[in-house]
Amino acid sequence: MPYQRPTLTDLRQQAQQDILSGGISGVSTLLRFSVLNVLALVLAGLAYLHYGFIDWIALQAVPWTATDEYLEGWAALKGVTRKAATSASGIVAFSASGNATIPAGTTVMIAGGLTGVTTADSVASSGFSVSLSGSSGVVSASTVSAGAVTIAPVSVSTAGIAGNVAAGAVVTLSSPVEGVSGSGVVSTAFTGGSDIEDPDSFRARTLAAYAAGGENGNRADWVKWALEVPGVTRAWVNPLGYGAGSVVVYVMFDSAESASGGFPVGTNGTDPADNRYVAATGDQLTVAQALYAKRSVTALGIVCAPIAQRVDFVVNSLGTAATDATKAQIEDALDDMFLRISAPGATIYPNQWIAAINALGLATYNILSPAATIVPDHVGSMPVRGTVTVEA
C-alpha cells in the first residue's frame, strides 16, 4: 500500500493537538495569534517541506521516475546518453557569371529567419537554372551552361528541426560576392536537423537499456543503435532482408521530418565504407554511419525508409456531427493509432481502428471504408493514414 503523505492541514492540526496534550499548565486552547499557535504553524510548515523533499528524493532514486540530471545519471550507468540537438545541412544555388565562386565560411540568410554558413567553396553546376518567383524561390529543371549557376553546401547555424528547409526556399548572401547574384534558392533540401531528445523518449530508451541484457548484435540491439541517432523516433529490423549476412533497418523521423510525414529524406543504402552495397544519402546515411560503427564486423547494415501505404477512411452515419471538427478528431485518433502500431510489413485489423474511433465518444457512426484487414503490399510497406471523409 502506498504511503499516504500527510497534508499541511493534517500537520497543523497534529502540532496544535500535541501542544494542547503536552501538559502545559493553564493551556486549554490556542488563540489564533498566540505564540504557541504560531509555533505550531511554523513547525507544521517545516515538516511539510521535509515530506516534499523526501518525495522528491524518492522520485530520483529510481530511473523510471527520475528527472533532469538524475535521469541522465541513471542512463549513463547503462551507456545511454541524451540525443543532442543537431543542425540541418543542404545545398544552395545562386546564379553566377564566369568562374565566380562563393567562398567557404560565407553567411547565408535562409527563408524563415535562419542563417547558415557555407562549409566549402561553391562549384559551377550545369544541371539546373535558378529563378525567383514572387516571395519564394523555385529551381527549374532546364539545362544551362557551366558557370551560370554555382552551388555550395550550407550548414544551418542553429540546431533544431526548424533548420529542415524544403527545396525551393529563398536564400540570400549576407554580404555581396563579386559575380554572384545576391539571391538564390535551396537546391537540395536541408535535412538532419533535430531538437534535443524529449524526456519521455529518453526515459523509454533508458528503461529499455535496463531491461535488456548485454549487447550481442541481436534484433533489439540494432533497434537500440538506430534509436540513439538524433532525430530517429522509431526503428524496426528485418534480419536477412537483403540476403545472408544483411540486416535491414527501417527508421522514422517523426519530428525532424514532419514535413514528409516522418519518413526520412534521402536514399536507402549503407555506410560508404562498406562497398558491398550502394551508399546511402541524407537521413539514411546518418543512421548507416552510426550503425557501421557498432555492428558486428561481418554484418551488412542497410538503412531504409518504410514505404508509405496510405489507407483512406470513409466514416458515415454521423448525422449533424459530420463537421470539420469531427473530421479533425478522427484524423488525430487514427494518426495516434498508426503511430503506435504501424510498422513495415505490419497487418492492422479492424478492431484496432474501431477502438481508436470509439474512444472519441461519437453518438453514431459507421466506418464504411476500409471494410477489411489492412495487409501491407510487401515487407517494406507501412500502413499510414490517407484521406478521411466524413458523411452524414
N, C-alpha and C positions, 0 to 999 in steps of 0.2 A: 504494500500500500504506500503511495507517495506521501512524503512528509508534508503536512499542512503548515505552511508558513504563517505565523500569526500576523494579523493586520495591525496597523498603527493604533487603531481604536482598541483592539484587544490588549495591546501592550500598555496603553494609557490606563485602561481600567484595572489591569493587573497591578501596575505600580501604585495606583491610588489605593487599591484594596490592601496591598502589602503594608502601606503606611498606616492605614486605619487598623490593621490587625497586628501592628508591631508593638502594641503595648505602651505607646507614648501616653503619658499621663495627661488627661484633660483633652485629648484629641478624639472627638467622636464624629467629626465631619470635616470636609475640606472646602474652604471657601475658594471661589474662582481665582482670586488674585493673592491667595495666601502663599507664603514661601514654600510650604510643604507641597502644595498643589503644583506650583511652578516647577519645583524639582522633579516631581513625578512625571510631568510632561516632558521635561528635558531628557530625563533618563530613558523614557519610552522612545523618544525620537532617536537617541543614540543607539539603542538596542535595535530599532527598525533598520537603521543604516547598516549595522553589523550583519543582520539577517540578509540584507540585499547584497552585501559584499560576498557573503558565503554562497549565496545563489549564483553570483557571477563566477566565483571560483569553480563551483560545480560544473557550470557550462563549459569552462575552458579545460576541465580535467579529462575530457574525452573528445576524440576527433569528430564525432557526429553532431556535437553542439558547439564546438569551439568556434571562435570568430577571429577575424583580422590576423594579427601576427601570431596568435596562438594556433590558429588553424594551419598557418604556413609552417609553424614549427612542427606540428604533428605530421604534416605532409612531408617535410624534409627528412624525417626519420625513415620514410619509405622511398626516398629519392624522387618525390613528386614536387615540382615547382609550379608556381602560378604562371600561366602563359602571359607574357608581357604584350603590350600593345605594339603593333608593327606598322611600318609605313608602307603605303602603296607605291608602286612604280609603274611606269608605262613609257610610251614613246610619243613625242610631239613632232609636228611637221610645220615648217614655215616656207613660204616662197622665198627664193634666193636668186641672186644673179651671179653668174660666173662661178668661181670656186669659193664664194663666201661661206664661212662656217661659224657656228655658234660654239664658243669655247666651253670646255668643261668648267663647272662652277658658276655658270650663269643662272641668275634667279629668274624663274618663270612664274607669272601670275596665272592661276588656273581658275576657271569659272567656279563660282560658289565661295569666293573669298579665300581660296587655298593658295599656297605658294609651294614651289618646288625648285629643285636645283638640278641642272644637267650633270650627269655623272661621267660623261665622256664628250669629246668633241663631236659635233654633228657631222654627218656624211651625206653626200648627194644621193638622191633617190630618183629613179625614173618610173616608179610603179604607179604613181598617182599624182594628181594635181590638188592644190589647196584652194578652196573657195569659201567665202564667208557669205552667209545669207541671214539678214536681219540680226538678231541678237545671239544666234547660235551658229557654231561652225559645223560644216559638213565636209567629208572627204569624198571627192568624186573619183571614179574608177578609171578615168581616161589616162592614157599613157602620154607622158611628156618627156622632153629631152633631159638627159642627165644634167644636174646642176640647177634645174628650175625649182626643185624642192630639196630642202635639207632637213634631215630628221635627226633627233637626238633623244637618248634615254634620259628620263627625268625621275627623280625620287622625291616624293612629297615630303615637305619639311616636318609636318605634324603627323604623328602616329594616330591611327584610328580608322574606322570604316568610312568616315567621311571622305577619305582620300581616294576611295574607289570611284573613279570618274569614267563615264562611258565615252566611247569613241565619238568624236564629233564635237566635243565641248571646246569652247573658245579658250585659247591661251594667248598671253601677251608677254613680251620681253620686258623686264623691269627697267632695262636701260638699252638704248639703241645699239645695234650691231651693224656695222657697215655692210651693205649689200644684202641684208636680210630684212624681210618685212617685219613690222612691229607686232602683227597679229598672226596667229596660226591656229592649228586645231590639234586635238588629241587624235593621233592616227591609230594607235593601239591602246585599247582601254587600260586604265590604271587598275591594277589588281594587287592583292596581297595585304591590303590594309585591314587591320583588325583592332578592336578595343581590348583593353586588359580583361582577362577572363573574369566572368562574373562569379560571385561567391558560391552560388548553387552548383554551377558546373565544376568549380574547383573542389568543392566538398565531395561531389559524386565521384570524381576521379580519385580523391584521397581514400574514400571508403572502399572503392574497388581495389585499390592497391593493398589495403589491409586484408581484404577478403581473399585476394589471390595469393598463390604461392610464389616461389621464385620464378624468374623469367627463364624460359627454355625455348622460346620461339613458337609457342602454340598459338592457337587462334586468338585467345584472349590477349596475348602479348602484342600481336600485330595491331589489334584494335586499340590497345593502350598506347602504343607508339604513335599511331596516327592521331589519336585524340590529344596528344601532347603538343602537336603542331599548332601554333597560334592561328585562330580562325576556324579550325576544324571543330564541328559540333557533334557530328555523327559519323560513325565508320562501321563498315562490315567487311568480312573476309570471305573470299571464295578460294579455298585451297585447291591447287592444281587447276585453276581456272583456264590457264593457257598451256596446259600440259605438265609433264613431270618436272618437279623442281620449282614450279611457279607458284606465287601467292598473289592473287588479285585482291587489291584493297579498294573498296568504294568509299568515297568521302563526300561529306556535305559541309558547306559553309553557310549555315542558315542566317547568320547575322552579317558577316563580312560581305557576302554576295547576295544579299536580299533582293537586289535589283534583278537578278537572274533566277529568282525563286529558291535561292540557297545552293544551286548547283555550281560547282567550281568552274571558273573561267580559265580555259587552257585546253591542252590536248593530252590524251591519255598516253602513258608510257612509263619509263623507268628512269633512274638516275643516269645521266650521260656516261658516268664512269663504268656502267655495266653495258657493254656493247652487244649483249645478246638480244637486245630488243630496242625498238625505236625510243628515242629520248622524249621525255615528257616536256611540256611547256606550261607556263602560268602557274596556277594553284597546284595542279598535279605535280609539277616539277618540285615545288616547295616541299610537298609531302614525300615525294620519292627520294629526295636527298636526305630527309630526316630518317626514313626507313632504311636507306642504304647503310647508314652509319650504325644501325642496331641489328640488322638482320643476321641470320646465320650465314656463314661465308658462301654457301652454295645456293642459297635461295634467290630466285629471280622475282623481286618485288615489283609488281606493276600496279600503278595507281590509276584508277579510272573514275570518271563521273558516272553516276547512275543515269540511265536513260529514262527521261520523264514519260510515263504512260498516263496521260490525262484522262480522268474519268468525269464525265458530265453527269449532273444530278438534276432531275425534274421532280419537284415537290408540289403536289396539287392538293385540292380539298382543304385549302387554308381559309377559305371564306374571306372575311374582312381583314384577316391577318396577312394577306398576300401583299405585303408592302416592302419597300426597300429596306426598312429597318429589320424586318423578319429575315429577309434575304441575307443581310449582313450577319445576323446572328447565326444562321445556318452555315454560312461560309466559315465563320470563326470556329464553330463546333467541328466542322469537317476538317479544317486545317489542323486543329488540335489532334484529331483522331489520326490523320495521316502522319503527323509529326511523331506520334507515339508508337505507331505500329507498322508503318510502311517501311519497306526495305527492298533492296534489289532482289528480285525473284520471289517476293512475299505475296501470299494469297490473302485477300481481305474478304471477310464473309459478311453477309447482310446484317447479322445481329450486331456487328461492330459499328456500322454507320447508323443503324436504327437506334442503338443505345446512345450514340453521340447526339442525335437529334431529339431523342426522348428527353434528354436532360434539360432541354430548353423549356419544357413545360407548355408546349403549344396545345391549345384546346382540341383542335382537329387537324389532321394532315395525313397525306398518303404519299409514299415515295414511289413515284411512277417509274423512275429510272435512276440507277441501274436496277434491273429485275433479277439479277443472278450474281453469283460469286465473282469477284474481280480476280481474274487469273492473269499474271504477268505474261507478256508476249514471249519473253525469253529470260535467261538467268540475270541479265543486267538491267531489266526493266523494273522501274519502281513506280507504283501507282501514286499519283498525286491528284489533288482536286483540279477539275477543269471548271467549266461554267456551271453556275447554279441558276435554275429557272424556277420561279415560284408562281403558282397559279391558284386562282380562287376555286 
